[in-house]
Amino acid sequence: MVVEPRDVPAFTEERVEVSFSLPSTSASGAIIGILTAPTNPSYPPSVVIIMHGFGGHKNYCYQKILAHKLAECPLGLYSFRYDFRGCGESAEIESSDGRTLDEDFHDIKDVLHYVREVKKLNVLALVGHSRGALAGLCYSVRFDPSIPNIINCSGRFRAEQIRDRVARQSPTWEEDKGHWADVPRYMKLQRVFVPANETYSLAKPNMNDISRLPNSTSFLTIYGLKDTHISVNDSEMYANLLGNRHTLKFIPEADHNFYARNPETGERNNYNFEVVRLITDWISPESRRKRFHERTYYVGAITRWKSIDGVLNCRDLGGWKTRDGRYVRTGYVFRAAQMSTVTENGKAALKDLNICKSFDLRSSQECQRNGAYEIPGLDRQHVPMGVDGDMSPGEIAKKLERLSLGVEGFLIVYREFLKEGITAYRTILEYIRDHSDKPLIIHCTAGKDRTGVICALILMIAEVDADNIARMSMAACCQVYQNYSHQPVRISSKIL
């Protein structure tokens, strides 16, 4: 008998109740959301938060389509889409001021706490539509600048113009202390009164403040050119303010909610699938790597990657901004792959960089196989990691495959590096402490795993942003180090 294979679903969905935190204008109740979990999650497990606009709900416009697409391979991302309080299925608002931005901030805070602390997920991005975009951007500035990607769909830049928008619908809204609106509640439209203070709250933000978010934050803005709710000029204001951190996309025929009426047939064309395509393309690992490379290629006017003939993957470890606003020194610590194949031109290039010391992290077996090297003016010191055998990336991958270990297996390898490589790390860190005037280069076979570990440790000591360290080195190394109990040699003043 032949058994036909069954298609494995790309995701599962769970209806979640997230209780309101205090203080709250709603005495009790919960935010209702949907957690979409991929069958084959990416590593590290990451989540995208999806937020609707005024009069919306968790399945509005593109939200549900996006959640499902994010879960599919090759992205494998979790998502959490939810109803703000007073919307969809979430609890009512008890304040006479209505649902102000402060209420939105409480909801975002509670949702982030749930996905981070309960589900143990890394927050990869916020995606907001209209008011949800405004709330997400303002929340990031005021409370959590660590979120690396923010996606703004039809979001208003000139917040004060919400008053004009309301006035066109309800000319006496200020005298009436509010206006009436039809909003979806519990799967049907309801007529609700929107207090004037809610509108005043939405008109207050100065969106120029988002320029204060870290340079590592990336922004995507999507507008329909037939949007009659918000001027398309607002999209240009985001682009001009954020510069090369920002990507702007237009959908020519789409309105505020990314639909359009076909003038010939009268049917409504749905452009929300195009919104989903733009978001998933932009948030893909390939696009994120490309943006990071473009953003970090130069340190000032100097390229971070160095051309050393015969040596691959050579780059300057300097230029990264630290938490206290200083910068890691440039032209001092370099990282590279093995240097046994360096040419005479490469040796001259190393001399031009004033590099005095090289730390060779390869094992004795790798040195015997690939050869050592002698470069005039460069003092080579062999500091193996204490792990025998070939520890090049290809050999590590083969070992993990033989042991039937997936990506998580690298955590085991990096823990072994941290445990066995203490002597090598101490030697390098003490050199930095004692020779701040003599530039150094650190390398192994590929300049990836072992070199990445020590370079990540150096940047952590210098208090560089963890997301930049993870992209520059490796996420797994950073996760291991967070649980590493040894106190580092005090070298911060030498690195900065």
N, C-alpha and C positions, 0 to 999 in steps of 0.2 A: 504494500500500500504506500502510495506517495503522499506525503503530508505537505500541503502547500504552506510556505512560510507566511506568517501574518505580518502586516506592516506594523512596526512599532510606532506609537504616536510620538510626535516630536516634543510634546510637553504635557504636563498635567496642570490643573487649575484648582485652587483652594480659596473658598470665600473666607475672609479673615475679618475679625472684629478687633480693632485697636482702641483700647480704652483711652478716653481723654485724660491728659495729665492736668495737674493743678499748678497755678491758678487757671481756671477756665470759665468762660461765660456760659458753658453748658454744665450744669451741676452733675449730670450723669450721662451715660450713653457712650457711644463709640463711633469711630470712623469705620466705614465698611469699605473693604477693598478686595481685590483679587490678586493673589500671588500666583504668577505663572512660572512654573518650574520646568526647565529644559530636561529632557531625558538624558542628553549627553552634555552636561554643563562644561563651560570653558574653565580654565584654571588660571588664577584663583577664581572661585565662584563669585560672580559680580552681578549686580542688580541695577536696573534702570528704573527710576521713579517717574511715573507718568501722571501729569496733573491737568485737569480740565479747566475751562474758563467759566465766566459768568453764564448761568443758565445751562451749564453742561452737566455731565456725569461721567462715570468711569468708563462707559462704553461709547462715548460720544466721538464723532468725527473719525479720526484715525486710531484712537487709543487701543481698542481691542485688536484691530488688525496689526498694529505695531507690536503689541505684546506677544502675539503668536509668531510673528516674523522674527523677533529678537531671539526667541527660544530655539528656532530651527538651526540646524548646522549650516554653515560653519560657525555662526556666532555663539550659540549655546548660552545665552544670557537669561538670567532671571529678570522678571519685571514685577512691579507692584503698581497697579493703577487703582485709584480710590476716589470716593466721593468726599469732597470737603464737607464740613459740618453744615447742616441746613440744605444740603444738596443730595440728589439721588436717594440712597437708602440710609445715609448717615443721620445721626441724631439731630434734633432741633437746636436752634440757637435761642438761648434764654435772655440775652442782653437786648435792651431796647435800642442799642446802637446798630444792631444787625451784624452781618458777617464782615467785620473790618479786616484789614490786612493783618492785624495782630492775631485774629482767629486763624487766618491762613498759616501764619508762622507757627502757631501752636500745633496745628495739624501736621505740617511738614516735619516739625521736631519729633512728634510722636511716631510718625511713619518711619523716619530715619532711625529712631531708637529701636523700633521693632525689627527692621531688616538687619541692622548691625548687631544688636545685642541678643535678639531672640533667634534670628535665622543665621547669624554669623556670616553675612554677605558683605562684600566690598561694594561701596556705592560708586558706580562708574559714571552715572550721568543723571541729570534732571532734565525732563522733557515737559515743557509747559505750553499750553495753548491759551493765547489771549491773556486773561487775568491770571491764569496759572503760570504763564511765563513771567509776568510782572512779579508775582509772589516768589517764584523760585529764584529769580535774579536778586531781588531785595533780600531774601533770606540768606543767600550765599554771602552777600556783602556784610550783613549785620551779624550773622551767627556762625556760618560755617564756610570759610573760604577754601576748604580742602577738596571740594568736589571738582574733579578735573575737567568735566565736560558739561556744558549747559546748552540746551537746545530750545530756541525761542521760536514758536510758531504763531504768527500773527500777533506778536506782543507790542504793546504801546510803548513808545519812548517818551513822548510828551504827556506824562501822566495827567497833567492838569486838564487836558482836553476831554477827559471823561465827563467833565461837567457839561461841556457843550453837547456831547453825545446824548446824555440824559435829557438835557433841555430840549433837544429836537423831538424827543419822544413824549416828554411831559413838561411843557413850558412852565408850569407852576410848581415844579417839584420842591423848590426851596421854601416857598410859602406854605406848601402842604406838608413840609417836614419829611418828604420822601416821595416815592412813586411806586406804581404797581407794575408787576411784570409776571409773565407766564414762565414758570420753570418746571422741569421734570422732577417729580417727587414720587417715589415708590411706584415707578413704572407708568406714571400718567402725569399730564400737565396740570399744574395747580396755579391759581392766581395768588401771588404773595405780595406783601407790602415791603418795599426796600427802604429802610430809614435813610434820611439824608446823610447822617453821619457815616454810613457805609460808603457813599459816593465821595464825601469829603476825604475819607481815609485813602481811597484809591487815587485821589488827585494829588496827594502829598509827595510821593517819592521823587527824588532827583536822580534820574537814571544815569547821570554823569558819574555817580558814585561807583558804578560797576567797574570803572577803570582802575579802581583800587584793588581789584581781585588779582591774585598772583599771575605773573607772566606765564606760568605753566597751565593756566586755565584756558581751554579752547571753547569757542562759541560758534554755534551754527544758527543762522536766522533764516526762516522760510516765510515768504509772503506770497499771497495771491495778488496779482496785479489788478484784479477786479474787486478788491476789498473796499467796501463802502463804509465799514465801521471805523477803520484806522487808516490814516493816510500812508501811502507807500513811502512817503518822505521819511517816516520814522525808521524804516529799515536802513536808509542811507545814514541816519544819525548813529545807529549802532555800528555800522561798518566804519564810519569815519572815526568814532571814538576808540574802537578796539583794534584797528589796524590789522596787522598780520596774524593776530590771534583769532580773527573772525572770518567765517565763511558765509557768504550771502547767496541764497538761491531764490529764484522767482518761478512761479507757476503762472504763465501768462493769462489763462482764461479763468483762474480760480477766484472764488470770493473769500470772505473771512473764514469760513468753515471748510474751504477747499472743495466747493461744489460750483457748478455752472449750469445755467439753463440753456439747452440747445435751442437756438432761435427757430430752427426749421421744424423740429419735431415736438418741441415743448418739453422734451424729457430732460431730466436732471443728470448731468454728467458728474461722475464722482472722481475727483482728483486726489482723494485721500490715499489711494494706493501709491501715487507718485510721491506724496509726502513720506510714506513709509520707506519707499526705495531710497529717497535722499537721506533719510536719517540712518538707515541701516548701512548704506555705503559709507557715510561719514564716520560712523562709530565703529566700523570694522577694524580689526587689528592692523591691517595693511595701511589704512588711512591714518590711524593714530600714529603708527611708526613713521610714516612719511611726514606728518605735521611736526612730530618731535624732532626728526632729523633736520628739517628745514629751519625750525626755530632755534636749534642749538648748534647749527653748523658753524656759526661765527661766534667768537668771543670778542665783542667790539668789532674791530675791522680785521681781525686775524682769524683764520680758519682753525677750528678745534682739531680737525683731522690733519695729521702731518704726513707728508710724502717722504717716506724713508725707503729708498730703493732696496728691495730684498726683504723688507719687514712689513708684514700686514697689520692692519687694525691698530695703527699707532695714533693716539690722540692725547690731547692735553686734558688733565683732570681738573683744571682750574676754570674760573668764570662762573661757577654756580653761586647763586645768591643764598645766604644763610638766613636763619630765622630772625636774627637781630639786624638784618639789613646790610651786612657786610658781604664780601665776595671772597671765594676761595682764590688763592693766588694762581695766576697763570704763569706758564713757563717754569714750573717747579716740579710737579709730579706728572709723569707721563705713563701710559700703559700701552702694551703692545703684545702681539703674538711672538713666537720664538724668533730669536735674532741670529741663529746660526747661518742663515742664508743671506745676511746683509752683504751688500756689494761695497766697493770702494766709494762709490757715490753716496751710498747710504751712510757709510761711516763719516763722510764729510758733512752730511746733513745732521747727524747726531752731534757732531762737534759744533756746528752752527747754533744748535739749541743749547749749548753749554752744559750738556748732560755729563755729569761726573761719575755717576754710580749706576750700576744695573743690578737688580735683584732677580735671579733666575729661580723660579718656583718649580721647575720641572723635576721629575724624579731622576735618580741616577740612571735608570734604564732608558728613559727618554733622552737624556744627555748622551748616553753611549750610542743610541740609535741615530740621533739627528746631529750629534756633534756639539762641542762647546764652541766658544768663539773668543777671539782676542781683538780688541779695538783700542788703538792707541789713545791714551788720555781717559779711557773709561775703565773703571775698576769694577770687574764682575764679581759678584758674590753669590755662590750657590746656596740657596736657602730652601731646600725641598720641604714640602708640606708635611712630611712624616708619614705619608701614605705610599706604600710600595707599589710598583707596577706602573703601567701606562694609564694616566688619568686624563688623557685628551678627551674632548667632547664625544668623538666617535666611539672610543672605547667605553666611556661611561654609559652611553646609550645602549651599546651591545650588552653590557653587564646587566643593566636594568631590564632589558628585553629577556635575557636568559632567566632572570629572577621573576619574570612576569609582573614587573612593577611599572606603573604608568608615570605620569608627570610627578606624582607625589614622591616617587623614588628619588628625585633630585634632592628633596628635603633631607633624606637620609644621607646622601652623599655630602651635602653642604654641612650637615651637622658633624660629619666625620672630619671635614676640612677644618671646621672651627675647633674641634677637640684636638686633632692631631697637629694643627698648624700653629699652635700658640707660640712656639719658639720662633718660627719664621715671621709671624706678625710682630712679635716684640722686637725682633732685630730691625725690621723696617721702620716701625714707629719710633724706636730709639734713635735711628739715623735721622729721621725727620726732626726729632727734638734737638739733636746735637749739631746738625749740619743744615741749618736753614738757608745757607748761602750756596749750597751745592745741589743743583737739580738732579733728580733721579728718575729712572725708568724701571717699571715692574713688568715682568712678562712670564708667561708659561708657554704652553705649546700653541694654543689658539688665542690666548689673550682673553678668554671668556670666563670660565668657571673659577679657577683658582685666583687669577688676577682680578676677576670681578668681585670676589669675596673681600679681599684686602682693600680694594678701591672703595667698595661700599662702606667698609668699616671706617676708612679715613674720612669719607664724606659725612658719615653719621656723627663722628666725633666733631666735625666742623658744623654740625646742625644744619645740613642742607635738607630741603624738603624731601620727604620719603618717596613721593611719587617720582620725582626726578631721579633719585637714586635707583629706584626699581627699574626705570626705563634705561638708565645709563648702564646699570649692572645686571640685576636679575631680581625679580620679585621674591623668589624663594629665599634668596640670601637675606633680604630685609626681614622676612618673617622669622627666620631663624634667629637673627640678631636681636629681635625684640625680646626674646627669652634668654639672652646670653647674659650671664650674671657677672662676668669678670669686668673689673673697672679698667678702662683703657688708659694707656699712658697719656698724660696731660700734654697734648701737642697742639691744641687748638690755635694758640697764638702763632705757631710756626706755619700752620697751613693757610691762615687768613692773610 
